[in-house]
Amino acid sequence: MDAVEKRVHTFVRVKPTADFAQDMIKFGPDNKTIDIYIKKDARKGVVNNRQTDWSFRLDGVLHNTSQELAYKTVAEKLVSEALIGYNGTIMCYGQTGAGKTYTMTGATAEYKHRGIIPRAIQQVFKATAHSVDPFIAVRISYLEIYNETLFDLLSTMASNGTSDVQMAVVDCPQGVYVKGLSIHSVSHEEDALNLLFEAGETNRVIAEHTLNKNSSRSHCIFTIYIESRFRVFSDVKCINSKINLIDLAGSERLSKTGSEGQVLKEATYINKSLSFLEQIIIALADPKRDHIPFRQSKLTHVLKDSLGGNCNTVLVANICGEAVHVEETLSSLRFATRMKWITTEPVINETYDREGTVKALEKEIVLLKQELAMHDSLVNHSLVTYDPLTDIQIAEIKSQVHKYLKGAIDEIDIVNIRQVQEVFKQFKLIVSQQEHEVEARLRSKYALIDKNDFAAVAAVQKAGVVDVDGRLVREEDGRDFGTRTAPFSSRRVSYCEEITLVHLFPPVRKEGIRSSRRDLDVFLPSKSQVIISTKDLDVKEGARNQDTANIDAELSKPAPVEDPQRPSSPPSKPVAFEQFKEECRSEISRIFKENKSILLARKKRSSAVAQRINFIKREMEGIKKALEAQKQERWQQGEYVDEKGQIIIDEEEFLLIVKLKDLKEEYRSGYAELQDLKAEIQYCQHLVDQCRNKLISEFEIWYSESFLIPEGVQEALKPGGNIRPGMIPMNRVMCLEEDEQERFERMQETTLPACPASVSFYKAKMKTDQKHTYTRTMSSLEQMRKKPGLITAAGKNKPLSFLHV
C-alpha cells in the first residue's frame, strides 16, 4: 500500500491560572494562532535590538479546555485510525509543572478528569465490543526511562540496577522495540486501567521541587498494541498497530527550581535527553540531512518510529500562562513549530499469519496433487487404463445412471475422463428417448391443423384455441387447451410430471399447431383431498380453540390451600394472572390476543375458500359428465368431419368447453390461495404457542418472586439489585441473603455517577486503593513485629533491661 506523507499535528494547551499574562499572550480568532509580546527592558539602554514579538501558528490552541474536549481534539481521530491498522503517537512536551501528566493520565480521583490514556483505553475496548467480523486482541506495556536507564513499570519483579542490562532498544525491519519489556494481554477496560493506576501511582519516580510538588523525574511511554485477526480461515491476513502515549519529563531551569543532590542529577539527565530530542527534531526538519542521530539517547532511539517512521504523530505542547514563565513558554512553542514541519508516512501494518499461511499452502498442495493426478491420468501416466470402453463397461455405466435417476444410489463414482463422458452420453440418450416418447404419445392424442387451411383456423379461432395471429392461447402457467378427441384418461398425472412434459416438448412446430386440450383431471386433486379438507379445518379449528383456552385452565389449577384470615397469604393464580397481564406484561398479553384474533380470521377465511373450491369441483364434474354424454351421442349419430378429416363440434359442446376452462382457472387460483392460507395458519399458530409459553413462564417466575420469596431477598431482585428475575432457581433463591460486604459493594455501585461507562474506571481505582491499603497495613505490621532478644538500632544505646528466654 502506498504511503501518503502527513505532517505532525501540534497543539498547545495552556495551564489554567489566576495570574494569566493577558498583555503578553494573545490568542488568534481562529484559535490556531498564539502571539507573545515582551516589553523592552529599559535597563538595557536605548540601543536594544532584542526581539520582543513572536507569532506561532499551530493546529489548535486549547485554553480553558476540559479533558473531554482536549481528547476529542487531540486523540480521538488518531485512536480511530489505529483501530484500522495505522500506528499512532501522542507526545506531551513542556516545562515542569505545565500539566503534561494531567493531560496524559489525568486525575484518578474523578472520572471526568481522566486523561488521554484512560480515554484511549475506553475507546479501544468500546470499538472491540461493537466489532463483528475481526477478532481484536489488546495488549499494553509501560516503559520508564529514568536517568538513561530503562525500567518496566508493569514488571512483577522489583527494579534493580541490572535493568539496563536486561532491557535494550533493538532495531528490526519492522521498526524498533525494547527487548525485555513485558507486554500484558488485557480483555477488559477495567484490567487495563488497573495496571495503569498501579504502575502510575506506585512504580513511577516522582520528586518535589520549587515549581512542582509532584514532578515526574522520568519519561514514560504507555503503549497499546492492537491485533486484528479475521475469523475467516481463508483470510490469513493480520493487522497490527500500536498507540504510543508519551509523557515526557519537564524541562527545568536549575536557577528557578533550586534542585540539589539527587534531584539535580535527575534534572541534568532530563534536560540532556530533551536537548537530544530537539536536535533530532531539527535534523528531521532539514531535508538535506542524510543521517539522523537517533542513538544519542535512549529516548530518541525509542521514539525513532514515532518521529520519522510510518505513524500518525501528534504533539501537545503544555505551557504556563504566567509572565514569570514566558521564556519557557517561548521555548516550548519553538519546539512545537519545529515539530510541525516533520513529515511521516503512515501506512496500514498488514502481516500474514504464519500458521494460517501454512494451512492455506497445505490445502493448495492437496489441490495441486489432485490436479496432477488427473493430468497423469489423462496422459496415461497412472495405472488406470484409458482404453475405449467395452460393451460391458457401457452397460454397467448405463445401469448406474438409471439407478441414480431412480434414487437407488446417491452418487456415481468418477474413475476417469472416458467414464465421465459416457455418463453424460447416457444422460443425453435418456432425455432424448423421453422426448420422443412424449411426442409420440401426444401425437396419438391430438390432431394437427394446417395453417393454410383457413376454414380450420377460423373454427379453432372461434373456439378460442388460437388467437388472430395463429398463436396458441395458453393459460398463465403455460398449459393450453384444444379440441382433443381422445377419451378422458383415468390415470392421474402429478403436477411435476405435467411440467416436465411441457418443457421436453417444443411448443411450436413448423408443420402446424397442435390442438392442445389436455386431460382436465391432470390439475385437479382427488375429491377426498379437498372435501375432507373443510372437515379437517373445522375439526382443527375446534382443537386450536380448545388449545388456546388451555392457558386459563392451566392457570386455574387450585393453589395450595391458604388461611384466608392470614394477611400475608398469596392470591390465587387466576387472580394473580389477571393482575400480571394488566400491570407487568400487558404488551405480551396484547400481542397474544392479537395473534389469536389473526389466527381465527385466517381459519375462517380458509374454511370459506375450501367450501368454494368444493363447489367448483362439483360443478366441473357435472360439466365433464355432460361433455362425455355429448361425445357418446356424437359417436352414436356419426361424427362430422371436414375435408381435412378434422372433427366438427356443435355450439353447445363448445360452450361447455369454454365454461370448463373458466372453472378450471378459478379452481387453480382458489387452490393456490388455500395453500397460502394454510401456511399462514401454521405460522400464526406457532406465534400463538410461543406467546402462550412465554406468558406462562414469566407469570410463574413473577408469582414466585412476588409472593413466595422472603422480603429480604426481594430487595435483591428489584432494579439495580444483584439478581435478575429468573436467573437463579427458586429453591436456591430462598436461601439467598446479603452479607455486609455485598451490601457495601451494592451501595458503592448504586452511588456511582449516572454515566455507565465510569464503572470500569471506579472499579479499577477501588482495586488499586485496596491494594495500597493492604501494602501499607502489612508494612506497619512488619515494623511493629520484633524478634525476641534482638536489639534494634533505636535501642542500641539504652541499657538492656530484659531478654525473653
Secondary structure, 3 states (H helix, E strand, C coil): CCCCCEECEEEEEEECCCCCCCCCEEECCCCCEEEEECCCCHHHCCCCCCCCEEEEECCCEEECCCHHHHHHHHCHHHHHHHCCCEEEEEEEEEECCCCHHHHHCECCCCHHHECHHHHHHHHHHHHHHHCCCEEEEEEEEEEEEECCEEEECCCCCCCCCCHHHHCEEEEECCEEEEECCCCEEECCHHHHHHHHHHHHHHHCCEECCCCCCCEECCEEEEEEEEEEEECCCCCCEEEEEEEEEEECCCECCHHHHCCCHHHHHHHHHHHHHHHHHHHHHHHHHCCCCCCCCHHHCHHHHHCHHHHHCCEEEEEEEEEECCHHHHHHHHHHHHHHHHHHCCEECCCECEEECHHHHHHHHHHHHHHHHHHHHHHHHHCCCCCCCCCCCCHHHHHHHHHHHHHHHHCCCCCCCCCCHHHHHHHHHHHHHHHHHHHHHHHHHHHHHCCEECCCCHHHHHHHHHCCCECCCCCECECCCCCECCCCCCCCCCCCCCHHHHHHHHHHCCCCECCEEECCCCCHHHCCCCHHHHHHHHHHHHHHHHHHHHHHCHHHHHHCCCCCCCCCCCCCCCCCHHHHHHHHHHHCCHHHHHHHHHHHHHHHHHHHHHHHHHHHHHHHHHHHHHHHHHHHHHHHHHHHHCCEECCCCCEECCHHHHHHHHHHHHHHHHHHHHHHHHHHHHHHHHHHHHHHHHHHHHHHHHHHHHHHHHHCCCHHHHHHHCCCCCCCCCCCCHHHHCCCCCCHHHHHHHHHHHCCCCCCCHHHHHHHHHHHHHHHHHHHHHHHHHHHCCCCCCCCCCCCCCCCCCCCC
